[in-house]
Amino acid sequence: MKIVVIGGSGLIGSKVVQKLGAQGHQAVAASPDSGVNTLTGEGLAEVMKGASVVVDVSNSPSWEDTAVLKFFETSTRNLLTNEAAAGVGHHVALSVVGTDRLSKAVTSAPRSLREADLHASPSHPIHHHSRDAVL
């Protein structure tokens, strides 16, 4: 099964790619280093072709409030649009447990927004996992 790992070259993503590959899946590490940019949409249509699942373990490249919000809002919408166009069946998002209770924190508000966007998407089932469940 082809599984695209957004953020697949990062600390967590590289471990996810390795574990999926060890289980016999075609795990594709998608990141700006591999020509996939979730903010601009560059490379998304191509990498989604033939994928059954997208695992999103990406993180904002900046910790500045506005940049973090823009990252999660834009990247999530770009992912969902391209996934729907490619017929991807499942989207798994790495999140922080309890973001709904921590909405005043800088990093949790954008993640809460991402989760709201994911739940509003009618295209396919959404699965959330904490970092510890992935590793």
C-alpha positions in Angstrom: 0.0 0.0 0.0 1.3 3.5 -0.9 1.4 5.7 2.2 2.6 9.3 1.9 4.2 10.7 5.0 4.1 14.5 5.1 7.1 15.6 7.1 8.7 12.3 6.3 12.2 13.5 6.5 11.9 15.0 10.0 12.5 13.4 13.4 9.2 11.7 13.7 8.4 11.3 10.0 11.6 9.4 9.3 10.7 6.9 12.0 7.2 6.5 10.6 8.6 6.0 7.1 11.0 3.4 8.4 8.4 1.5 10.3 5.9 1.5 7.5 8.6 0.3 5.1 9.5 -2.5 7.5 5.9 -3.6 7.4 6.0 -3.9 3.6 4.3 -0.7 2.7 5.5 1.7 0.0 6.2 4.6 2.4 7.0 7.9 0.6 8.8 10.6 2.6 7.3 13.9 1.4 8.9 17.2 2.5 10.3 20.3 0.9 13.6 18.4 0.6 11.8 15.9 -1.8 10.0 18.7 -3.7 6.7 18.6 -1.8 5.7 21.8 -0.2 2.3 21.9 1.6 2.3 25.7 1.9 2.6 26.3 -1.9 1.1 23.0 -3.0 4.2 22.2 -5.0 4.5 18.5 -5.6 1.3 17.5 -3.8 -0.7 16.3 -6.8 2.2 14.1 -8.0 3.0 12.5 -4.6 -0.7 11.7 -3.9 -1.1 9.7 -7.1 -1.9 6.1 -6.1 -1.7 6.8 -2.4 -4.2 5.1 -0.1 -3.2 6.9 3.1 -1.6 10.3 4.0 0.1 10.5 7.4 0.7 14.2 8.3 3.5 14.6 10.9 4.5 18.0 9.6 5.3 21.0 11.8 5.6 24.7 11.2 9.1 25.9 10.2 8.5 29.0 12.3 7.3 29.5 15.9 6.0 33.1 15.3 2.2 33.2 16.1 1.0 34.3 12.7 3.3 32.0 10.7 2.3 29.0 12.8 -1.4 29.7 12.2 -0.9 30.3 8.5 1.2 27.1 8.2 -1.4 24.8 9.7 -4.4 26.5 8.0 -2.8 26.5 4.5 -1.0 23.2 4.6 -4.0 21.3 5.9 -6.4 22.8 3.3 -3.8 22.1 0.5 -3.4 18.5 1.7 -7.2 17.8 1.9 -7.8 19.3 -1.5 -5.1 17.2 -3.2 -6.0 14.1 -1.3 -9.6 14.4 -2.4 -8.5 14.9 -6.1 -6.3 11.8 -5.9 -8.9 9.7 -4.2 -6.8 9.1 -1.0 -8.9 7.1 1.4 -7.5 8.0 4.8 -5.7 11.0 6.5 -3.8 10.3 9.7 -2.8 13.5 11.6 -0.3 13.6 14.4 -1.5 16.0 17.0 -1.1 17.1 20.6 -3.5 15.5 23.0 -5.8 18.0 24.7 -5.4 20.9 22.3 -9.1 21.8 22.9 -8.2 22.4 26.5 -5.1 24.4 25.7 -6.5 26.8 23.1 -4.7 29.8 24.5 -1.2 28.3 23.9 0.5 29.5 20.7 1.2 26.0 19.3 -2.1 24.4 20.3 -4.5 27.0 18.7 -3.2 26.3 15.2 -3.4 22.6 15.8 -7.0 22.9 17.0 -7.7 24.8 13.8 -6.1 22.0 11.8 -8.2 19.5 13.6 -11.4 21.5 12.9 -10.5 21.6 9.2 -9.9 17.9 9.2 -13.2 17.1 10.8 -15.0 19.4 8.4 -13.6 17.5 5.4 -16.3 15.3 3.9 -13.9 13.4 1.7 -12.5 10.7 3.9 -12.1 9.4 7.5 -9.7 11.3 9.7 -7.6 9.6 12.4 -5.6 11.4 15.1 -2.7 10.0 17.1 -0.5 11.4 19.8 3.2 11.4 19.2 3.8 8.5 21.6 1.3 6.3 19.7 3.3 6.9 16.5 6.7 6.1 17.9 
